[in-house]
Each structure stands twice: as structure tokens, then as C-alpha cells.
């Protein structure tokens, strides 16, 4: 069948109810473009797809874009003489096949009918519980209430006959009766007839209470065939396609589809809506501009895996297509078969007997485990912590919790081979340290089968087996670097030999030896050290005068003067961190670069490493084949007989010992160096190697640029001193102009512990823009944030959902959808002034969310708006009017009153600029009122728009999810 018959990835519509109430049930009206929603406040709402006005996007005229709009609502009244309305609280909805009536089951056991699409109650068809009880045989009357209606189903062949399931466990076919099965409550029942065989009975629940009451099950029965699907999360709802051809089960954590036409009823892979969190997400990595050949090979490897839908999440790497508005699964890589584990996957991965979908336990009911969500852990040491991929050489590096670093290559054929193992001791026989954490994973000593896709080439095991905290790959040099809490190493995976092992432990750093499972005592020790530093700081600030001699007074005055000069009035005092802090030797970042380290004339391969104590190590590398003159000087030996060598060139210690978050080398033009193979294969502009290079080091407290090779400070920005926040994530991104195709700018993007974004130009580190992105309370979201090279980003808003945002108007992911219906689409009324927004927020024409208090504009602003008046980044005479729409006349009046230089260039702005506008009409400044809570967004210089774009995939009170970005206004301000 055409996949468009039932939907297509990326088609999303959002509807938001006026009241912030949870949506409990949804029903579609087939072929009408309508749906019904039941809210937790016992109200029923009718929604329709209505047409919007035609608009131009990117120069193309788009028609037929529709939106989801509420057209009617209904609330079931209480029964006369009964004060409580709980008896008429709706528990289940049933749409009759004629689609002109809606049957509602209630907590009181009654059935009510609504006429559609008018939503009017038909009193003459109301069926109360008393009527049902009187029609029951005597042996089914137990003198108590039947309970709420749990399930409703219309007879497939005889209209008007309804199957009713009550919470007491009684199932009633109106005018008929059957004996209930002794089990837990059956939440829903479906009876489906088939053209070729016996009817199919499907129901959820109904398990024996004593033995299997804790299982989440759905049962299918047809003649002698009987299967009970055992899920790992709660069953929310299920339905079948006509015939029936497939069963769709909505679970609390995933969506599962069962093929009802194939013998055995196997599960089917879903093209989208696959669960991201089949196991806990431990790290993320984004690859942009994937070569077509690599893309095709990954897709083919993923197709070969479609028969296996159930997998343990530990040690797996899942590849997702992120080119559209929805994430689509492509390929899954498992690293567990490299090791011996408790659940040993030693069998053939292609063997159907090992497929959980084909296994049934020898017991009754006949359980079968289905689904790929697996919250249980086989071995936590298998968890993946770091990933690095070279898209040109098809080399992948994954590093795990137990110090394992695996180098993999892409293969289109199945292979049975033994993985080479190399052990690197990072302690270097240092005395006085004993590892108290978990043991290393035992590698396989015999050849193991590996399916097509990424296959392991070599395993590097770090000792002690601590979690890997940083990894770097340079496929052109055949080198990988890895770091833990004990040090870092360099490995040549082509020659299978370790090049370097450097220990970064401090003599007092005992916490690094305990591992992640021994943190109770370490936490107490850390708290004691923190209080000691606070007391020491207070004591040092209260200097007592021991003598009153003139010399001592002069010394006090000089000390006070030096203290005032050291801390500017607009800066916060930053206390240096003690070298005795626990985990000071943790390696935070690693970087390969071809730059000048030994002198300013000769450049060559280098390795850079940054630690938690503010130390930076730079090594000059001798790589065979890179700088052939050096090889010839040693006797002209061939590449195969010469090993890679590493020599320490520089060692930098930051003043306040703040952890180093990122290290990047800039060429002579101040641009980041290209990735491996990009320069040698003419895939990017060659780096400038004639002028002096520089290195950008980002710590948690400041950003600093040093010149190379002398390593002298050129410029810096003290983020903690100025803004009172700490750096968490750093990335160098390129912004392409929407006006000039050949113009782009490299920008440093910084995410802080407060969840706000800071953008700086490089190499000058001048602040350009700042705005809120993630709630500061969302620690996991901040820690999971990943930037792309073209100005987008992802972060986890829940264990199963990624939030997507964009900093660039050139690279914008926006769902623009249309639906073809038989009936004409009614135009959207313009009287209500409401526009559906991303993340379920409605905005009226005044820019305020309905039912919410307007937030002050300072919650999302530029460096000008949130800085003190005496800050060099602020304007004391700046006045902002953040209410209402700012038109062209307002901008002109403001420019007339202002005696500064002109900052408007290019065509004049329109009164309202849509966020989807293909051309920037205000080329120097743009401040957009984003519809997510009325937060402003500022853009500076003549680069592309900086717009905050959110594409969510789950909202508690939404019908369908569709990101609609509304309009933005132009307040009179500048940067």
C-alpha cells in the first residue's frame, strides 16, 4: 500500500485547548478531516482541518497549508437528583461505524449518545446501569454496582449491538450475555471478522490476577491460535486496520505494530515514531552533510536488521535520520558481542531462533515479548559514553563506561573474525593508587559473527577501567586519542600499537580511584573540602593588624590597592580552585590539529588535551607519511617500519584552575581547521598556513585565545566574572547568509549552566548575542545538548524526546503540511486573532500567551539588556517598549530621534516580518518576539537571522504536534 494512505513522516498539526487540561482520549472521524478529543475535565471537543491563506516560502507560492482548529465542545451534565457529577464522568468513547453518533461510557456505568457533528445529546437512547443489571441472569447479580464502563465495541455485522466491558470484569453484549473469564479487568475488546477465516478477538488485560497481574499484555485469539503479547510498558490503546491487516498498539513508552496477515503474527518495523530511549541515552553525536555513499550503506545495513526489533540497549549505537522534522531510525550497532557478558549474544545474529519475536515461553498463557523498549540493564559497563565518526573514511570510535575504546570500520558483508585487543595502562606504574571500581569487560578470545554495517577492528582497553570522558579521531593519520579520570592515551590503530600514555592524577586525587559505585564517602569529603574553602576565603578576607608600624600600614594599603586593581567594578571575584580538588585529573577534551607548535616556520600534527584542573597539554606528533622529510632524516625507512612518536611541546596551566571544556586551533585567518580529509581531498577551503595560528581554549569560567607557537595570550572574555555563569558546552558553527550565498561567518556558541546561549565572534571573542534556551533547572537537558556545524542544536527534554532549535535562518527545519480532503476546506477565521504555535502556546495579537502572565523581556535578551548600567556592554539611555506591534513608522521615528550612525541597510522592513520570510529585510538588527512565552530574540551584524525554532514531538495537552512559528515584531533597539 502507498504509505501516504495512513500518514507520512513530518506531517504534524497542533491544536491547543483553551484550558490547560490533559487529553485522555482521541477519536478520528474517517474521511472528514475531523477528530474528537476528551479532556480530563470531562469535556469533549470537535476539531477540524481548515485552510489557511496562501503564502510564499522561499520564492515559491504554497497553497493548501492547513491548520487544526477547534469548532465545538460539549460537557455531559450530571444526572437529576445526584449532587456528584462523577457518575457522568466519561471513561471511554466509541465512534459508531456510521460516524454520525458517539457513544460515551461513564463511571456510573451508563451509556450516552451524541449526534455528530453537532455534539447534541440524544436522550431517548441513554442506557443506564440499572437497565443493564435488570437484564442480567440471576447468577450474574452479586448485589453490587457493575462499576465504570471500561470498554465499548460495536458489533461488526449487526449495527446497534454494542459490547460493553465493566470494571467488575463483566462483559455484556446488549440483549445477549456471556460468561466472563476469571481474570483482571479487561480494558478494551475488539472483535474483527476476516474474509478468509474465523474472526479475530483482541483484548488488553485479563491476565490471572495472582500469577501475571503485574504484566502489560494484549491477547489475540483466532480458532486455536492464541498469543499473549508481553510488553515492557503499559498498554494505552490499540486498534486494527481494515480486514484486519495490522494491529497498532500504543504503549506508554513506544508504538508497536503487529502483522495480522503473516502466520505467527510477527511485529513490524515502524518507519517513524520509534522510541529514542530503547535504553537510557548516554551520549549523542551529530554528523552533518553525510556523503551519499555512506548514507546508502547505512540504510542497507539497517534494512538487513529489520527482522530484529527487540534488543538490549546497553552498548548499542543507534543511527537516526535527522534531515527532517522527525527522527527516523536508520541502523543499530551493538558492541555487546565484542565481550563476554551475562546475556551472551554468542549465537548468530541472523539466526531466527535467537529472535525474541519468534520465541514463546513454554507456559500458559502463551507469552511473547514484543517491542524494543527495554528498561532493564544487562551490564551497565556496556554503556556508551563517547562517539566519534569520520564520514570520509567510514571509521567509527565508540568508548564506554568500563574504559573500552572500540575502533570500527564499515563493511557491506557479514564477517566472522577475532577482534584485536590492546591494553593501555594510564597510571604508568604510579605507586600509591589502587582501583576500587568495577572490573573491566572480558573480551572474546574466539572469532565472533558480525552482521553487515560497522564491524570492530581493534579494542583498546584503558587501565584502570574507568569511564571514558573524552575521545578524538583523526582517520587521515590513523590515530585515536582517549581520556579518563586518570589520564589520556594515543593509539595508532593502523599499526596496532600504543603511542602515548600520560597520567594526569594529582597525588591527593583519591576519588578518581573509587569509580562510579563508591561515591558516598567521596561526597562527604567533597562537602568538607567546600566548607573549608569557604572558611578559608572568609578568614583571608578579614586581615588582622598585628602591628601598627608605618611599614605595616603601607603594606596593607598596597595590598588593598592591588586587590582593587585585580577585580574590576563590573566583575565578580573568582576564587582559584585548589589543586587538591577531587577528580582534578579528569580529561575533559581532546583535539588533533595540524599547526605550529615547535616554531613558527614548520607545522605538523599535534595533540591537545585539557583536564579538570585547568591544565592543557600539547604534544608534537611524528606521523609517517605526514612530513616525509622527517622520515628521510631518520634513514629513509618506509612508513610500515616507522612508528608514530609523540613529544611534549607545551604545557599550559590556567590561573584559576577551571576545567577546560574545549580546545580548538584557528588558522591564520582565524577560522577553524578543516576536518581530516577535507583539505587533502579539496572538500573545503585549505587552511591559512602562512600567518600565525592561534588556539582557542574554553574553560568553565572564561574564553581565551593564545597565539602559536609562543602561547601568549591575545584576547579573552571572562564569562563567569561578567555574567555569573559557567560554561557547559562549546561549539564552533558557521552561519550562512540568506542574502549572499557565498558569505558566511564562523561563530563560537557557548551554553552555560543557566541554560542561556552566548554567541561570540572569533578570534576577537566579542559578544554578539545572548538568549535563554534551556531552563536552568533542566540539568540533564543542558548536559545532553549537542550543536551542529550549521547552527542547529538538540537537547533532551525528557528521557524519550529531543528538542530541536536553530540559530540560523539559512538552516531551518519547519513542517509545512497539507492534507487532501474530499470536502472543501473552510478558510481560517481571522476574528479570533489566535495562531497555533510551537510547544502548544497560543499568542494573541498583543503578543501575550492566553491564560498566562506576560514575562518581562529581560528573560531572553542581548548582552545589553541584562548587564549593569556601569557595564561596558550596556547603554544607560536605552528605552525599550516591548508591547504591541512595531511598524515601519515606529522604526523611522526612532531613527529620526537618534543621532547615531545609520544601521538600516537593504530594503525597508515590512510592518510584520514572518519567521519563515526567505529574505532578511533588516540587515543590521532584528529582535523577534518569539511566541514561546513572549521572549525576545536579537540578531546583530549582517549575518543570517537568529531564530529560536522548536520542533517538539510530545505535549501533554496537544492533539497533533505541528510547529507554527507565527510573526515577530521589531522593537527599537540595537547591539
TADA-V936882 format. One record per helix or strand of 2 or more residues. SS is the DSSP state (alpha for helix, beta for strand). FROM is the first residue (numbers start at 1). TO is the last residue. Records with the same first field share a line. If there is no record, write none. Layout:
# TADA-V936882
SS: FROM-TO  FROM-TO
This chain:
# TADA-V936882
alpha: 3-5  86-88  123-125  129-134  138-140  209-212  242-244  292-303  336-338  352-354  356-358  380-382  511-513  520-541  550-566  628-633  639-641  719-723  779-783  838-840  857-859  888-897
beta: 23-29  34-39  43-51  55-57  60-62  65-75  90-95  101-106  111-115  120-121  149-154  162-166  171-173  176-177  186-192  200-205  216-222  225-231  235-240  246-251  255-259  267-268  316-321  328-334  339-340  367-369  384-390  395-400  404-411  415-417  420-425  442-443  448-450  453-463  470-474  479-483  487-492  497-503  587-595  604-611  615-622  645-653  660-666  694-699  703-707  712-717  727-736  744-752  756-761  767-772  786-787  792-798  801-806  913-914  925-930  935-940  967-968
